[in-house]
């Protein structure tokens, strides 16, 4: 998936006009404000909160979103696409190494961007929000199992175990209860849960954490929230 995710529907294919660029900036401004408000207030978020944070009028908000629920779906999509775009940039052949890199990216992003981490937790707990980490893991886990890299079958129980580990680690990070090496430990535990042996899981977790810290998880995960 391309990292150049359109911010406005029906994006023109030719040169962008001044009006289009203004519309794009305004929608980005609303998305950024929505992320900040959602991180702070959770499901108590209101349209009034968002327009006040974005410093725009109610009318401007409704030019872009039908209601609060449509904004929440846009926030979910933005967060999900940022992860998918980052994964698309890295062409890692080995499913175990790919899982380690993707998990380290998410957890290190949570460490450096509290707002993003809180939004992910809020949206992950909202039924039908569009944030379902298992959607982005199922294919990789199935490939790893088929190629003999993972022993655990890619069924719902395995997906629940792995996604639960990721979400709980993000929660500990947000609450300030995570140790500095929590992301690396979580990656290793995830690999162990999938059946990778202890020595290799430790090696892959350390490699992924070092690589993602070097490249910067925020940049690779497509922050793009600043208007």
N, C-alpha and C positions, 0 to 999 in steps of 0.2 A: 504494500500500500504506500502511496506517495505521501511524503511528509507535508506537501503543499496542500493542506486541506482547505477547501473553499469555506469562507466564513459567511458568505451570502449565497442563497439559493440562486440557481440559474446564472452562475458566474459567466461573464462574457469571455469569449475565446480571443477576441482581439485586444488592442490596447485598452487599458482601463481608463474610463473617463474620470473627471474630477468628482462628479456626483457619485459614481460607484465607489471611489476611494473613500469619500466621506461616509457613505453608508457602511462600508466595511469597517472603518474606524469606530463608528457608533456601535455597531453590533459587538465588536471586540470589547469596547468599553463596558457594555452591558454584561457580557460574559464574565469579564474580569471582576466587575462589581458583584455579580451573582456568586462567583466563587468565594469572594471574601465574606459576603454575608452568610452564605451557606455554612462556611467553615465556623463562623461565630455562633449562628443561631440555629443551625440545623433545619429540621422540618418546620420550625417556626418562621422561616423566611416568608416575607410578604413582598408584593410588588412595590409598596411604598418604601420598604427598606432598600430595595435594589435601586430605585430611581434616585433616592436620596444619596446613596453611596456613589452612584454613577454621575450625579449632578445633572440629570436630565429630567424632562417632564414625563408625566404619566402618558401623555399622548405619544411621545417618542418611544416609550417602552412598547406600546401596543402597535406601533408600526412594524415591530420586529417579532413580537411574540403574542399569541392569542391570550395566554393567561400564565399564571405562575407555574402550572404543570408543564407547559410547553418550554418554559425557561429551564426547569429542572431537567427535562429530557435533553435540552441543548447542552447543559453542563455535563450530564452523563456522557453524551456523545463526544464532547470535547476531550474529556478525560480519557475515554476509551481510545479515541483516535490518536491521541498523543502517544499512548503506549504502543499501539499497532504501528504507527509511523516509525517509532524508534526501533522496533523489532525488525521492520523491513529494511532498515539501513544496514543491519548486521547480518551478513550471510554466513551463518555458522552451520556447518554440515552436521556435526555430531549433536544429536538430540539432548544428550546429558549436558554438554557444554552450553548448548543454547538455552536450556532450562536454567542453568546456573546464572548465565549472563542476564537473562530477562528478570529473574527473581532479584538478583543483586541490584539491577537498575531501579526496580520499583522501590525496594527498601531503602536504598541510598537516596533516592529522590525524596522519600518521606522524611529522611533525616535532615535534609537541607531545605525543604520547603514545607513548613508547618501547615500553611493554608491548603496546599494541594493534598497533603496527607489527611487532614480533617475532612476535606470534601470527599475524598475516596471512601473514608469510613462512613460518612453520612449517606452517600449514594449506594454503597454496598449494602446498607441496612434498609434501603427503600425498595419494596417489592416492585418489580417491573421497571427499575430505573435505567436499565441498559448497561449497568456496571455489573458484570458477572465474570470474574476472573477465570472461571472454568472454561468460558468460551475461547479464551486465548491459550489455554493449556491443553485442552482435549486433543487437538491434532498432534501437538508435539509429543504428548505422552503416548498416544497411539503409535506414532512412528517409532518412538524409543522402544516400546514393547515389541513391535513387529521386528525390529532389527536386533533384538536381544540386549539392548542397552539397559532397559528397565525390566525388573521382574514383576512388578505390580501391574495388574491389568488396569487399563484406563477406564475403569467403571466409575460410577457415581461416588462410591465410597472412597476411592483413591483421590478423586478430584476434590471431594469435601475435605479430606485430610490435608491436602496440599494447599488449597485455597484458604482453609481455616488457619493454617500455620502462617501464611502471608498476612492475612487480615489481623490476626492477633499480634503479630510482630509490629505491624503499623500502629496498632492501638497502644502497645507498650512504648513505642517511640513517641507518640503524641502525648502520652501521659507522663513522659519523662522517666519511665521505669526501665528503659532499655540500656544495656551496656554498650560501649563503643563498638564492640565486635558482634552485636546482636544480628545485624544483617548477614554477616558471614556465617554465623552459627545457624541461622535460619535456612540459608541456602544448603548448608551441609546436611541439616536434618531433613530437608525436603528431598535431597538426593538419596539419603539413607532410606527414607520412606518408600522411594521408588525402587529400591533394591540395589543401588550402587554401593559397592563395598566401602568400608570405613576409610581406607587409605585414599582411594580415588575420590571419594566425596569430599574429603578434607582438601585434597589438592585442587579440585575443580572449584570449590567454594573460595579458596584463597585466591586463585587465579582470576575468578570473576570479580571478586571484590576489588582487587588491585586494578584490574582493567577499567571497571566502571568509575572508580575514584579518579583514575588518570584522565579519562575522557570527559568526566563531569556528567552525572546522571541527570541533572536539570536540563542541560543543553540537549542531551540525547533523547530525553523524554518529551521534548517539544513544549517548553513552557508556554511561550507565545501568549501570555495573558496581559502583558502591559499594553495599554492602548497606544 
